[in-house]
């Protein structure tokens, strides 16, 4: 079990980001993740730039700041089980390729999902 939870910062107005966070929250049985918006008070305290980093997911693992594919892999490892195996297999792929694929999805994320009103995390799921 983790000593400190992962702080997961997401774009609060992105339906894909919210859906992913809701999916992670449902599978995080150990309670090892805390979710917050990347423009809120938690992000500011964590040391994020003013206005947040809107182009990517940010995961704070203690004092380490992980972004893009490294953040996703950390989240999958934290879920454990088959997800940990998937993260291990993904590590065999070069980081530049993983980040390129992440960026392609991130650029098109508003096309993949419905409007921002379709967010799935309720305010009580977010640490603010």
Secondary structure, DSSP 8 states (H G I E B T S, - for coil): --SS-EEEEE-TT-HHHHHHHHHHHHH-TT--EEEEETTSHHHHHHT--TT--TTS-EEEETTEEEEHHHHHHHHHHHH-HHHHHHHHHHTTS-HHHHHHHHHHHHHTHHHHS--GGG----GGGB--
